[in-house]
């Protein structure tokens, strides 16, 4: 055997080893999956580690409902539930039936009456906990309504969380009593028919802020 032949065989023997090494490196970055038909597909391993849901997926609004009204303004209530492992906040809301939607709290005014006002920072739902929305307490205020809301119909409200993710909720319209509070703060322009929500009138000029 001459020197040239020996060298050629050595190179040919090294080629399969290099091919095996290259295939091994590829397998480290990709994962093969086989479906029920026997077809094999390759998925990037890094992509499979990406989050599969936004924080809004951990939030629910249970027992949701909206107070019936002839027009003007009303409110949505229920129980916000957080099934996640960190605190989440609802920071805003919208609805196709309202020109303006605000997150409200009820506080004591200077004259001793109870007054509604926008809730700074929104509604915080603790990890694994709940946050109640109820007449006389925190609620989603629907203002400048496009028309009356009658019992038996439903209203869609979209809640936005602090990370920008959203939760769409369908709430039935029910006939209920108001919380006997006034409104203070916020933009109330175009709020005709304010008496549509019992107990939630505009405050008098001498009401405290």
C-alpha positions as CSV (number, residue, x, y, z in Angstrom):
1,X,0.0,0.0,0.0
2,X,1.5,3.4,-1.0
3,X,1.3,6.6,1.1
4,X,-1.3,8.2,-1.2
5,X,-3.8,5.3,-0.8
6,X,-3.4,5.2,3.0
7,X,-4.1,8.9,3.3
8,X,-7.2,8.7,1.1
9,X,-8.7,5.9,3.2
10,X,-8.0,7.9,6.4
11,X,-9.9,10.9,5.1
12,X,-12.9,8.7,4.0
13,X,-13.0,7.2,7.5
14,X,-13.1,10.6,9.1
15,X,-16.1,11.8,7.0
16,X,-18.8,9.6,8.8
17,X,-17.5,10.7,12.2
18,X,-17.8,14.4,11.2
19,X,-21.3,13.8,9.9
20,X,-22.4,12.1,13.2
21,X,-21.0,15.1,15.2
22,X,-22.9,17.6,13.0
23,X,-26.1,15.7,13.5
24,X,-25.5,15.6,17.3
25,X,-25.1,19.4,17.4
26,X,-28.3,19.9,15.5
27,X,-30.2,17.7,17.9
28,X,-29.2,19.9,20.8
29,X,-31.0,22.9,19.3
30,X,-34.1,21.2,17.9
31,X,-36.7,18.7,19.1
32,X,-38.3,16.1,16.8
33,X,-42.0,15.3,17.3
34,X,-44.0,12.7,15.6
35,X,-47.8,13.1,15.2
36,X,-50.4,10.4,15.0
37,X,-49.8,9.9,11.2
38,X,-46.1,9.2,11.7
39,X,-45.0,12.5,10.3
40,X,-42.0,14.0,12.0
41,X,-41.6,17.7,12.5
42,X,-38.8,19.8,14.1
43,X,-39.5,22.5,16.7
44,X,-37.0,25.0,18.0
45,X,-36.3,24.1,21.7
46,X,-36.0,27.8,22.6
47,X,-39.4,28.6,21.2
48,X,-41.0,25.9,23.3
49,X,-39.9,27.6,26.4
50,X,-41.8,30.8,25.6
51,X,-44.8,31.8,27.8
52,X,-48.1,30.3,26.5
53,X,-50.5,32.8,28.0
54,X,-50.7,36.5,29.1
55,X,-51.5,37.5,32.7
56,X,-55.1,38.2,31.7
57,X,-55.6,34.4,31.3
58,X,-55.2,34.2,35.1
59,X,-58.1,36.7,35.7
60,X,-61.8,36.1,35.7
61,X,-64.8,38.2,36.6
62,X,-67.3,35.9,38.2
63,X,-71.0,36.7,38.9
64,X,-70.7,39.7,36.6
65,X,-73.7,42.0,36.1
66,X,-74.6,45.5,35.0
67,X,-77.4,47.7,36.5
68,X,-80.3,48.3,34.2
69,X,-80.9,52.0,33.3
70,X,-82.8,54.2,31.0
71,X,-79.6,56.0,29.9
72,X,-76.9,58.3,31.1
73,X,-74.6,56.1,33.3
74,X,-74.6,52.8,35.1
75,X,-72.0,50.3,36.6
76,X,-70.7,46.8,36.2
77,X,-70.1,44.6,39.3
78,X,-68.9,41.1,40.1
79,X,-65.9,39.4,41.7
80,X,-62.4,39.6,40.1
81,X,-60.5,36.4,40.6
82,X,-56.7,36.0,40.2
83,X,-55.6,32.3,39.8
84,X,-52.0,33.4,39.1
85,X,-49.0,33.4,41.4
86,X,-48.5,37.2,41.4
87,X,-50.6,40.3,42.0
88,X,-52.3,41.7,39.0
89,X,-54.1,45.0,38.4
90,X,-57.0,46.0,36.2
91,X,-56.1,49.6,35.1
92,X,-58.8,50.5,32.6
93,X,-61.8,49.3,30.8
94,X,-63.9,50.0,27.6
95,X,-67.3,49.0,26.4
96,X,-69.2,49.5,23.1
97,X,-72.3,50.8,25.0
98,X,-70.4,53.6,26.7
99,X,-68.5,56.7,25.5
100,X,-66.5,56.8,28.7
101,X,-65.6,54.0,31.2
102,X,-63.8,54.5,34.5
103,X,-62.7,52.4,37.4
104,X,-64.3,53.8,40.5
105,X,-64.1,53.6,44.3
106,X,-66.5,55.0,46.9
107,X,-65.1,57.4,49.5
108,X,-66.5,59.6,52.2
109,X,-66.8,63.2,51.1
110,X,-66.2,66.3,53.3
111,X,-69.9,66.7,54.0
112,X,-70.2,63.1,55.2
113,X,-71.9,61.7,52.1
114,X,-70.5,58.9,50.1
115,X,-69.0,59.8,46.7
116,X,-67.6,58.0,43.7
117,X,-64.3,58.9,42.2
118,X,-61.8,57.3,39.8
119,X,-59.6,54.8,41.6
120,X,-56.0,55.6,41.3
121,X,-53.9,52.6,40.2
122,X,-57.0,50.6,39.3
123,X,-58.1,47.4,41.0
124,X,-55.4,45.2,42.5
125,X,-56.2,41.5,42.6
126,X,-53.8,39.6,45.0
127,X,-52.2,36.4,43.8
128,X,-54.6,33.6,44.4
129,X,-57.1,36.0,45.7
130,X,-60.2,38.1,44.8
131,X,-61.3,41.8,44.5
132,X,-65.0,42.6,45.0
133,X,-66.9,45.0,42.7
134,X,-70.2,45.9,44.4
135,X,-72.7,48.8,44.7
136,X,-71.4,51.2,47.3
137,X,-67.8,49.9,46.7
138,X,-65.4,49.5,43.8
139,X,-67.1,49.2,40.4
140,X,-66.6,49.7,36.7
141,X,-68.5,52.9,35.8
142,X,-70.1,53.1,32.3
143,X,-70.9,56.7,31.3
144,X,-72.3,58.5,28.3
145,X,-74.3,55.4,27.4
146,X,-75.4,55.0,23.8
147,X,-78.9,54.0,24.9
148,X,-81.0,52.3,27.6
149,X,-79.9,49.0,29.1
150,X,-82.8,46.7,29.8
151,X,-83.0,43.6,32.0
152,X,-82.4,40.4,30.1
153,X,-79.9,41.9,27.7
154,X,-76.1,41.7,28.1
155,X,-73.2,44.1,28.0
156,X,-69.6,43.4,26.9
157,X,-66.8,45.0,28.9
158,X,-63.1,44.7,28.1
159,X,-60.8,45.0,31.1
160,X,-57.1,46.0,30.5
161,X,-54.4,44.8,32.9
162,X,-51.2,46.7,33.8
163,X,-49.2,44.7,31.3
164,X,-51.5,45.6,28.4
165,X,-53.3,42.2,28.2
166,X,-57.1,42.3,28.0
167,X,-60.0,40.3,29.3
168,X,-63.4,40.4,27.6
169,X,-66.4,39.9,29.9
170,X,-70.1,39.5,29.0
171,X,-72.3,40.7,31.9
172,X,-76.1,40.3,32.0
173,X,-78.2,43.5,32.7
174,X,-80.2,43.3,36.0
175,X,-82.5,45.6,37.9
176,X,-80.9,46.5,41.2
177,X,-80.8,49.4,43.7
178,X,-78.0,51.9,43.6
179,X,-75.4,52.5,46.3
180,X,-76.7,56.0,47.3
181,X,-73.5,57.8,46.4
182,X,-72.7,60.9,44.4
183,X,-70.0,61.4,41.8
184,X,-66.9,63.6,42.1
185,X,-64.0,64.2,39.8
186,X,-63.5,63.0,36.2
187,X,-64.9,64.2,33.0
188,X,-68.7,64.3,33.1
189,X,-69.4,66.2,29.9
190,X,-72.2,64.8,27.8
191,X,-73.7,62.8,30.8
192,X,-77.4,63.3,30.0
193,X,-79.9,61.2,31.9
194,X,-77.8,61.0,35.1
195,X,-80.9,59.9,37.0
196,X,-80.7,56.5,35.2
197,X,-78.7,55.1,38.1
198,X,-80.6,55.3,41.3
199,X,-78.6,57.0,44.1
200,X,-75.7,58.0,41.9
201,X,-76.5,61.7,41.2
202,X,-74.2,64.6,40.4
203,X,-73.0,66.2,43.7
204,X,-74.2,69.7,44.6
205,X,-71.8,72.6,44.1
206,X,-71.0,72.7,47.9
207,X,-70.2,69.0,48.1
208,X,-66.7,68.3,49.4
209,X,-64.0,66.9,47.2
